[in-house]
Amino acid sequence: MNRYVLLSFDVEEFDMPLEYNFSISPGEQMRVGKNGLDAIDPLLSDPSIVSTLFTTANFAMHYPVNIRQLAGRHEIASHTFYHSEFVDEHLLQSKEKLEEIAGKPVTGLRMPRMRKVEMDEVKKAGYRYDSSINPTWLPGRYNNFHLPRTVYNDGGMTRVPASVSPLIRVPLFWLSFKNLPYAVFKMLALQTLKKDGYLCLYFHPWEFTDIDNYGLPNFTKKPDGYQLLERLHRLVRDLKKEASFIAMNEFVNEKSPA
């Protein structure tokens, strides 16, 4: 049986400090986001890795050359227009702007902070799939234990949840990658891969820069920079032994229940 890793990055302006009442200018938000994208460039340049880059149109408009270059190898999907502002109209507007910059169709959506979005609006904007679900409980954010753990159809829209472990639904996302011992994260990832046949993992490029001085709590920022990047390279090496890295749109085309 073929197994797949759906490696994705939320390519965005670094506005997370605003959540913790730490002032950061729009220019600095962009600079940190771009530094992160530069930091993961060696990984994205690996010929055996294809990933999905959920990108805000705002970020892409600031760095169109970089996004166009990345689109030659990786999938560009929508992270809406701005990371901290949203109206339904941004679904179509971001899709059109990203297609203009990338020169390719944009078929996937991930909402910032995995916020809820009406599937009717997503379909209306012309998307093929949505990956805005973390099917677990995250205190203060969401409780999605009632939602399917693996890919499913929601009113005609294919939804690709972020991976969680079988049974107790430990989320296999950026925060657990930072905070769990590497051996534990790897064990849960392999269990999930073998059970489901795929892994849907997501990170943010800005995690792989020095974010120590932006007023963030330790559980969101440590480890960061080179230390975290080395851990990610290690994970990729380990997962390569078990699965192929493919773009989410390719997975949806092959495996969609729709």
LOTI-515502 format. One line per 8 residues: number of its first residue (from 1); their letters; for each residue z negated, x, y of N, C-alpha, C. Coordinates in steps of 0.05 Angstrom, whole numbers, plus 32768, in hexadecimal, padded with zeros to 4 digits. Each point is the difference from the previous one (the first is absolute). Layout:
N
NUM	A	Z X Y Z X Y Z X Y; ... .
END
This chain:
258
1	MNRYVLLS	8000 8011 7FE8 8000 7FEF 8018 8000 8011 8019; 8012 7FFA 8013 8000 800E 8019 7FE7 7FFA 8011; 7FF5 8014 800C 7FE9 7FFC 8012 8008 800B 801B; 7FF5 7FF3 8015 8008 8006 801B 7FE7 8004 8012; 8003 8012 8013 7FED 8003 8016 800F 7FF7 8019; 7FF4 7FEC 800D 800A 7FF6 801A 7FEE 800D 8016; 8008 8018 8008 7FF1 800E 8014 8009 7FF7 801C; 7FED 7FF8 8010 8008 7FF6 801B 7FED 800B 8015 .
9	FDVEEFDM	800B 8002 8018 7FF1 8009 8017 8004 7FEC 8017; 7FEA 7FF9 800E 8002 7FEF 8017 8004 8013 8018; 8019 8001 800A 8008 8013 8015 7FFC 7FF1 801B; 7FEC 8009 800F 7FF7 7FEF 8016 7FF3 8011 8016; 7FFC 7FF4 8016 7FEF 800B 8015 7FE3 8001 7FF7; 7FF2 8015 8006 7FE4 8004 7FF7 7FED 7FF2 8013; 7FFE 7FE5 7FFB 7FEF 7FF0 8012 7FE5 7FF9 7FF3; 7FFA 800B 7FE9 7FE7 7FFA 7FF2 7FE7 8005 8011 .
17	PLEYNFSI	7FFF 8015 8011 7FE8 8004 8010 7FF9 7FE8 8011; 8014 7FF0 8008 7FFA 7FE9 8011 7FEE 7FEC 7FF1; 8002 7FFF 7FE6 7FEF 7FEE 7FF1 7FE3 8008 8002; 7FFB 8019 8007 7FE4 800A 8002 7FF9 8006 801D; 800E 7FF2 8012 7FFB 8002 801D 8002 801D 800B; 8012 800F 7FF4 8006 801B 800A 801B 7FFF 800E; 8000 8008 8019 8019 7FFF 8010 8014 8015 7FF7; 8018 7FF8 7FFC 8016 8012 7FFA 8019 7FF5 800C .
25	SPGEQMRV	800E 8011 800F 8018 7FF7 800F 8017 7FFB 7FED; 8013 7FEF 8009 8018 7FFB 7FEF 800F 801A 7FFA; 8001 8012 8013 800D 801A 7FFA 7FF3 8010 7FEB; 7FE5 8000 8001 7FF1 800F 7FEB 8003 7FF2 7FE5; 8000 7FE6 8000 8004 7FF1 7FE7 801B 8009 7FF3; 8014 8002 8010 801B 8008 7FF5 7FFF 801D 7FF7; 7FF4 8011 800F 7FFF 801C 7FFA 7FF3 8005 7FE5; 7FE9 7FF3 7FFB 7FF2 8004 7FE7 8010 7FF4 7FE9 .
33	GKNGLDAI	800C 7FE9 8004 8011 7FF4 7FEB 8017 8013 7FF9; 800D 800C 8014 8016 8012 7FFB 7FF7 801A 7FF3; 7FE9 800A 8008 7FF5 8018 7FF2 7FFB 7FFB 7FE3; 7FF7 7FE7 7FFA 7FFC 7FF9 7FE4 801A 7FFF 7FF1; 8015 7FF5 800C 801A 7FFE 7FF3 800B 801C 7FFB; 7FFB 8012 8012 8009 801C 7FFC 7FF0 800D 7FE9; 7FE6 7FF9 7FFE 7FEF 800C 7FEB 800A 7FF8 7FE4; 8009 7FE8 7FFD 8009 7FF7 7FE5 801D 8006 7FFB .
41	DPLLSDPS	800E 800D 8013 801D 8005 7FFC 8006 8010 7FE7; 7FF0 8015 7FF9 8006 800E 7FE7 8000 7FED 7FE7; 7FED 7FED 8000 7FFF 7FED 7FEA 8019 7FEE 8000; 8007 7FF6 8018 8017 7FEF 8002 801A 800E 7FFB; 8000 801B 8001 8018 8010 7FFB 8003 8006 7FE3; 7FEC 7FFA 7FEF 8001 8005 7FE4 8017 7FEF 7FF4; 8014 800C 7FF3 8016 7FF0 7FF6 7FF9 7FEC 7FEA; 7FE8 8003 7FF4 7FF9 7FEE 7FEB 7FEF 7FE8 800A .
49	IVSTLFTT	7FFB 8000 801A 7FEF 7FEB 800D 8011 7FEE 8011; 7FFF 7FE6 7FFA 800B 7FEC 8013 7FE9 7FEE 8007; 7FFC 7FFB 801A 7FEA 7FEF 8009 8009 7FEA 8012; 7FEE 7FEF 8008 8005 7FEB 8013 7FEF 8004 8018; 800D 8001 8018 7FF3 8005 8019 7FFF 7FE6 8010; 7FE9 7FF3 7FFF 7FFC 7FE8 8010 7FFB 8009 801D; 8013 7FFB 8011 8001 800C 801B 7FFF 7FEB 8016; 7FEF 8004 8014 8001 7FEF 8017 8019 8006 8010 .
57	ANFAMHYP	800C 7FEB 800B 8018 8005 8011 7FF8 8011 8018; 7FE8 7FFC 800A 7FF6 8010 8016 8001 801E 7FFA; 7FF6 8008 7FE9 8001 801C 7FF8 801D 8009 7FFD; 8010 7FF0 7FF2 801C 8008 7FFC 800F 8004 801A; 7FFA 7FEF 8014 800D 8003 801A 7FF8 801A 800E; 7FE9 800A 7FFA 7FF7 8019 800C 800C 8018 7FF1; 8006 7FFD 7FE6 800A 8016 7FF0 8018 7FF8 7FEF; 8015 7FF6 800D 8016 7FF5 7FF1 800F 8014 7FEF .
65	VNIRQLAG	8002 8019 8009 800E 8014 7FF0 7FF2 8005 7FE6; 7FE5 8002 8001 7FF1 8005 7FE8 8002 7FE9 7FEC; 7FFF 7FE8 800A 8002 7FE8 7FEF 801B 7FFE 7FF4; 8015 8006 800F 801B 7FFF 7FF6 8004 8015 7FEA; 7FF5 8017 8004 8002 8015 7FEB 7FF1 7FF8 7FE7; 7FE8 7FF5 8003 7FF1 7FF8 7FE8 800D 7FEA 7FF1; 800E 7FEF 800F 800E 7FE9 7FF3 8016 8009 7FED; 8009 8019 8003 8015 800A 7FEF 7FF6 8004 7FE3 .
73	RHEIASHT	7FE5 8002 7FFD 7FF5 8004 7FE5 7FEC 7FEB 7FF8; 7FF1 7FF5 8013 7FEB 7FEE 7FFB 8006 7FE4 800B; 7FF0 7FED 7FF6 8003 7FE5 800A 7FF1 7FFD 801A; 800D 7FF5 8014 7FF2 7FF8 8019 7FFB 7FE2 7FFE; 7FE7 7FF8 8002 7FF8 7FE4 8000 7FF0 7FFA 801A; 7FFA 7FE7 8004 7FF4 7FF8 801A 7FE1 8000 7FFE; 7FF4 800A 8014 7FE3 7FFE 8005 7FFB 7FF0 8019; 8012 7FEE 8006 8003 7FEF 8017 8007 8011 8019 .
81	FYHSEFVD	7FFD 7FF5 8018 800A 800E 8017 7FEB 8013 800C; 7FE7 7FF6 8003 7FEA 8011 800A 7FEA 7FFE 7FEB; 7FEF 8014 7FFF 7FEB 8000 7FEC 7FE8 7FEE 8008; 7FFC 7FFD 801A 7FE9 7FF1 8009 8006 7FE5 800D; 801A 7FFA 8002 8008 7FE6 800B 8013 7FF2 7FED; 7FFD 7FE6 7FFD 8013 7FF2 7FEF 8004 7FE3 8008; 8019 7FF8 8001 8008 7FE4 8000 8016 7FFD 7FEB; 8005 7FE8 7FF7 8013 7FFC 7FEB 801C 800B 8007 .
89	EHLLQSKE	8007 7FFF 8019 801A 8009 8009 8004 801E 7FFA; 7FEA 800F 7FFD 8002 801C 7FFA 800C 8006 7FE4; 7FFE 7FEC 7FEE 800B 8005 7FE6 801E 8005 8001; 800F 7FEF 800D 801C 8004 8002 8007 8017 8014; 7FF1 8001 8016 8006 8015 8014 7FFC 801C 7FF4; 7FEB 8004 7FF1 7FFC 801A 7FF4 8015 8007 7FEB; 8007 7FEC 7FF0 8015 8004 7FEC 801A 8008 800C; 8008 7FF3 8015 8019 8006 800D 7FFF 801C 800D .
97	KLEEIAGK	7FEB 8007 800D 7FFE 801A 800E 7FFF 8016 7FEB; 7FF2 7FFD 7FEA 7FFF 8014 7FEC 801B 8004 7FF2; 800E 7FEA 7FFC 801B 8002 7FF4 8013 800F 8013; 7FFD 7FFB 8019 8010 800E 8014 7FFB 801E 8000; 7FE7 8007 7FFE 7FF8 801D 8000 8006 800D 7FE6; 7FF9 7FF3 7FEA 8004 800C 7FE5 801C 8000 7FF7; 8010 7FEC 8009 801B 7FFE 7FF7 8002 7FF4 7FE4; 7FEB 7FF3 7FF7 7FFF 7FF4 7FE5 7FF2 7FE5 8002 .
105	PVTGLRMP	8004 7FEE 7FEC 7FF1 7FE7 8000 7FE3 8005 7FFC; 7FF0 7FEF 800C 7FE3 8000 7FFD 7FF8 7FE6 7FF1; 7FF5 8003 7FE8 7FFB 7FE8 7FF0 7FE2 7FFC 7FFA; 7FEF 8013 8007 7FE4 7FFE 7FF9 7FEE 7FFF 8019; 7FE9 7FF3 7FFC 7FEC 7FFD 8016 7FE4 8008 7FF5; 7FF1 800E 8011 7FE3 8002 7FFC 7FF3 7FFB 801B; 7FEE 7FED 8001 7FF2 7FFA 8019 7FEB 8015 8006; 7FFD 8008 8019 7FEB 8012 8007 7FE5 7FF5 7FF7 .
113	RMRKVEMD	7FF0 8012 7FF5 7FE5 7FF9 7FF7 8000 7FEA 7FEA; 8017 7FFD 7FF3 8003 7FEC 7FEB 7FF8 7FE4 800A; 8006 7FFA 8018 7FF9 7FE6 800B 8011 7FEB 7FF3; 7FF6 7FE7 8000 800F 7FEA 7FF5 8018 7FF9 8011; 8015 7FF7 7FF2 8018 7FF8 800D 800C 7FE9 7FF0; 800C 7FED 800D 800C 7FE9 7FF2 801B 8009 7FF3; 8002 7FFA 7FE6 8018 8008 7FF2 8019 7FF2 800A; 7FFC 7FE8 800A 8017 7FF2 800C 800C 800F 8017 .
121	EVKKAGYR	7FEE 800C 8010 800A 8010 8017 800D 801A 7FF7; 7FF5 800C 7FEB 800B 8019 7FF5 801C 7FFA 7FF5; 8003 7FEA 7FF1 801A 7FF9 7FF5 8014 7FFA 8017; 7FF6 7FF2 8014 8012 7FF8 8016 800B 8019 800E; 7FF0 8015 8001 8009 8019 800D 8013 8011 7FEE; 8003 7FF7 7FE7 8014 800D 7FEF 7FF6 8016 7FEE; 7FE6 8001 7FFB 7FF5 8014 7FEE 8004 7FF8 7FE3; 8001 8014 7FEE 8002 7FFC 7FE3 7FE5 8000 7FF3 .
129	YDSSINPT	7FED 8011 800A 7FE6 8002 7FF4 7FEB 8006 8014; 7FE7 7FFB 7FF9 7FE9 8006 8011 7FEB 8010 7FF0; 7FF5 8014 800C 7FEB 8010 7FF3 7FE7 8001 8012; 7FF7 7FE9 8008 7FE9 7FFD 8012 7FE7 7FF6 7FF3; 7FFE 8004 7FE5 7FE9 7FF6 7FF1 7FF1 8017 7FF3; 7FE6 8001 8004 7FEE 8012 7FF1 7FEE 7FED 7FF0; 8006 7FFC 7FE6 7FF3 7FEB 7FF1 7FE4 8007 7FF6; 7FEF 8005 8013 7FE4 8008 7FFB 7FEF 7FF5 8017 .
137	WLPGRYNN	7FE7 8008 8000 7FEE 7FF9 8016 7FFA 8019 8010; 8006 7FFE 801A 7FF9 8016 8013 7FEE 7FF4 8015; 7FE7 8007 8000 7FEC 7FF3 8013 800A 8002 801D; 7FFF 7FEA 800D 8008 7FFF 801C 801D 7FFC 8005; 8010 8002 7FEA 801D 7FFE 8003 800B 7FE7 7FF1; 7FFD 8000 7FE6 800C 7FEA 7FF1 7FF3 7FFF 7FE4; 8003 7FE8 7FF4 7FF7 7FFD 7FE4 8018 7FF3 7FF1; 800E 8010 7FF1 8019 7FF6 7FF3 7FFD 8001 7FE2 .
145	FHLPRTVY	7FE8 7FFD 7FF5 7FFC 7FFF 7FE4 800F 7FEA 7FF2; 8006 7FEB 800F 800D 7FE9 7FF4 801F 8003 7FFE; 800B 8015 800C 801D 8004 7FFF 8008 8011 7FE8; 8019 7FFE 7FF7 8009 8010 7FEA 7FFD 801E 8006; 7FFB 800E 7FEB 7FFC 801D 8002 801A 8010 8000; 8015 7FF4 7FF5 801A 800D 7FFD 8016 7FF0 800E; 8018 800A 8000 8016 7FF3 800F 8003 7FE3 7FF8; 8005 7FEF 8014 8002 7FE3 7FFA 8012 7FF3 8015 .
153	NDGGMTRV	8007 7FE7 7FFA 8011 7FF0 8012 7FEE 7FEC 8010; 8004 8000 801A 7FF0 7FEF 8012 8014 7FEF 8010; 8006 7FE8 7FF6 8012 7FEF 800F 801B 800B 8005; 800A 8010 7FEC 801B 800B 8003 8000 801C 800B; 7FE8 800B 8008 7FFE 801B 800A 7FF3 8012 7FEA; 800C 8016 7FFA 7FF4 8013 7FEE 7FE9 800F 800F; 7FE9 8000 7FF4 7FE9 800E 800C 7FF8 8017 7FED; 7FFD 8017 800C 7FF8 8018 7FF1 7FE5 800A 800A .
161	PASVSPLI	7FEA 7FF7 7FF2 7FE5 8008 8009 7FFC 801E 7FFD; 7FEF 800B 8011 7FF6 801B 7FFB 7FF1 8000 7FE6; 8002 8016 7FF2 7FF4 8002 7FE5 7FE1 8000 8001; 7FF5 7FF2 7FEE 7FE3 8001 7FFA 7FFD 8003 7FE2; 7FE9 800B 7FF8 7FFC 8005 7FE3 7FFD 7FE6 7FF1; 8006 8000 7FE7 7FFB 7FE8 7FEF 7FE3 7FF8 8000; 7FFB 7FE7 7FFA 7FE5 7FF5 7FFD 7FF0 7FFF 8019; 7FF5 8017 800A 7FEE 7FFF 8017 800E 8003 801B .
169	RVPLFWLS	801A 8005 7FFF 8010 8002 8018 7FF6 8014 8015; 7FFC 8018 7FF7 7FFB 8016 8013 801A 8006 800F; 8000 7FFE 801B 8018 8004 800F 8009 801E 7FFF; 801A 8004 7FFB 800A 801B 7FFE 8010 8005 801A; 7FF2 8000 8016 800E 8004 801A 7FF3 8018 800E; 8008 8003 8019 7FF9 8019 800F 7FE2 8006 8002; 7FF0 7FEB 8003 7FE3 8005 8003 7FF4 8009 7FE6; 8008 7FF4 7FEA 7FF4 8008 7FE6 800A 801C 7FF9 .
177	FKNLPYAV	8019 8007 8008 800A 801B 7FFB 7FF0 8015 800F; 7FF6 7FF9 8017 7FEF 8012 8010 7FE4 8002 7FF4; 7FF5 7FEA 7FF7 7FE4 7FFE 7FFB 7FF8 8002 7FE3; 8011 7FFA 7FED 7FFA 8004 7FE4 8005 801D 7FF8; 7FF1 800A 7FED 8007 801A 7FF4 801D 7FFF 7FF5; 800E 8016 8004 801C 8000 7FF7 8004 7FF8 7FE3; 7FEF 800A 7FEF 8002 7FF9 7FE3 7FFD 7FE2 7FFB; 7FEF 7FF3 800F 7FFC 7FE3 7FFD 8018 7FF1 8009 .
185	FKMLALQT	800A 8007 8018 8018 7FF3 800A 8018 8003 7FED; 8004 8019 7FF7 8016 8005 7FED 7FFD 7FEF 7FE7; 7FE8 7FFF 7FF5 7FFB 7FF0 7FE7 8007 7FE3 8005; 7FF7 7FF4 8016 8006 7FE4 8006 801E 7FFC 8005; 800C 8013 800D 801D 7FFE 8005 8010 8000 7FE6; 7FF9 8012 7FEE 800E 8001 7FE7 7FFB 7FE7 7FEF; 7FE8 7FF6 8000 7FFA 7FE8 7FF2 8011 7FE9 800A; 8002 7FFE 801A 8010 7FEB 800D 801D 8003 7FFA .
193	LKKDGYLC	800A 8018 8002 801C 8006 7FFA 8007 7FF8 7FE4; 7FEF 8006 7FED 8006 7FFA 7FE4 7FFE 7FE2 7FFB; 7FEE 7FF3 800D 7FFC 7FE3 7FFD 8017 7FF0 800C; 8008 8008 8019 8013 7FF0 800F 801C 800A 7FFF; 8004 8019 7FF9 801A 800C 8000 8009 800B 801B; 7FEF 7FFD 8014 8006 800B 801B 7FE6 8003 8010; 8002 8011 8014 7FEA 8003 8013 800B 7FFC 801C; 7FF2 7FF0 8010 8008 7FFD 801D 7FEA 800C 8011 .
201	LYFHPWEF	8005 8018 800B 7FED 800F 800F 8008 8002 801D; 7FEC 7FFF 8012 8008 8003 801C 7FEC 8011 8010; 800C 8010 8012 7FF1 8012 8012 800B 7FFE 801C; 7FF4 800F 8012 800A 8002 801C 8005 801E 8006; 8016 8006 800C 8005 801C 8007 7FEA 800D 8011; 7FF4 7FF1 8012 7FEB 800B 8012 7FE7 8009 7FF1; 7FFC 7FF7 7FE7 7FEA 8009 7FF0 8002 801E 7FFA; 8018 800A 8000 8005 801C 7FF8 8001 8013 8018 .
209	TDIDNYGL	7FF3 7FF7 8016 7FFC 8011 8018 7FE2 8002 8005; 7FF8 800F 8014 7FE4 8003 8007 7FF9 7FE8 8012; 7FF0 7FED 7FF5 7FF8 7FE8 800E 7FE2 7FFF 8004; 7FF4 8018 8002 7FE3 8002 8001 7FF4 7FF7 801B; 8010 8000 8015 7FF5 7FFC 801B 8008 7FE6 800C; 8004 7FEB 7FF0 8009 7FE6 800B 7FEC 7FEA 7FFB; 7FE7 8006 7FFC 7FEB 7FEC 7FFE 8001 7FEF 7FE7; 800C 8009 7FEB 8002 7FF1 7FE7 7FE8 8005 7FEE .
217	PNFTKKPD	7FF8 7FEC 7FF1 7FEB 8005 7FEC 8009 8014 7FEA; 7FEE 800E 7FF5 8007 8015 7FEC 8010 7FF6 7FE9; 7FFA 7FE7 7FF7 800E 7FF7 7FE8 801E 7FFB 8005; 8008 7FFE 8019 801C 7FFC 8007 800F 801A 8006; 7FF1 8016 8004 800D 8018 800B 7FFC 8019 7FEF; 7FEE 8001 7FED 7FFB 8018 7FF1 8004 7FFB 7FE2; 800F 8011 7FF2 800F 8017 800B 8019 7FF7 8010; 800A 8012 8010 8018 7FFB 800E 8011 801A 8001 .
225	GYQLLERL	8016 7FFF 800E 8010 8018 8004 8009 800D 7FE7; 7FFF 801B 8000 800B 8010 7FEA 7FF2 7FFA 7FE6; 7FE5 7FFC 8001 7FF1 7FFB 7FE8 8009 7FE7 7FF2; 8004 7FEB 800F 800A 7FE7 7FF5 801D 8002 7FF6; 8010 800F 800F 801C 8004 7FF9 8002 800E 7FE5; 7FEF 8014 7FFC 8000 800E 7FE6 7FF8 7FED 7FE9; 7FEE 7FEE 8006 7FF8 7FEC 7FEB 8017 7FEE 7FFA; 800F 7FF8 8015 8017 7FEF 7FFB 8016 800E 7FF0 .
233	HRLVRDLK	8005 8019 8006 8014 800F 7FF0 7FF7 8002 7FE3; 7FE6 8003 7FFC 7FF5 8002 7FE5 8005 7FE5 7FF1; 7FFB 7FEA 800E 8004 7FE6 7FF4 801D 7FFC 7FF9; 8012 8007 8012 801C 7FFD 7FFB 8009 8011 7FE7; 7FF6 8018 7FFF 8007 8011 7FE8 7FF6 7FF3 7FE6; 7FE8 7FF5 8001 7FF5 7FF3 7FE8 800F 7FE7 7FF8; 8008 7FF0 8014 800E 7FE7 7FFB 801D 8005 7FF7; 800C 8016 8009 801B 8006 7FF8 8003 8003 7FE1 .
241	KEASFIAM	7FEA 8008 7FF4 8000 8003 7FE3 8001 7FE5 7FF1; 7FFA 7FEB 800F 7FFD 7FE5 7FF3 8014 7FEC 8009; 800D 8004 8017 8011 7FEB 800C 8014 800C 8013; 8013 7FEF 8008 8014 8007 8014 7FF8 7FF4 801B; 8005 800E 8016 7FFA 7FF6 801B 8019 7FF3 800B; 7FFE 7FE6 8005 8017 7FF1 800A 7FF8 7FF0 8018; 8014 7FF7 8010 7FFB 7FF0 8017 7FF9 7FE4 7FF8; 7FF1 7FF2 8010 7FF7 7FE5 7FF9 8017 7FEC 7FFE .
249	NEFVNEKS	8014 8003 8011 8016 7FED 7FFE 800F 8003 7FE6; 8002 8019 7FF6 800C 8004 7FE6 7FF0 7FF3 7FEA; 7FE6 8003 8001 7FEE 7FF3 7FED 8003 7FE2 8001; 8000 7FF4 8018 8003 7FE4 8003 801A 7FF6 7FF4; 8016 800F 8005 801A 7FF8 7FF6 8000 8000 7FE1; 7FF1 8012 7FF4 8000 8002 7FE3 7FEC 7FED 7FF3; 7FE9 7FFD 800D 7FE9 7FF3 7FF2 7FF7 7FE5 800C; 800D 7FF8 8016 7FF7 7FE8 800D 8000 7FE8 7FEE .
257	PA	7FEA 7FF0 8001 8000 7FE7 7FF0 8010 7FEA 800E; 8009 8005 8018 800F 7FEC 800F 801C 7FFB 7FF3 .
END
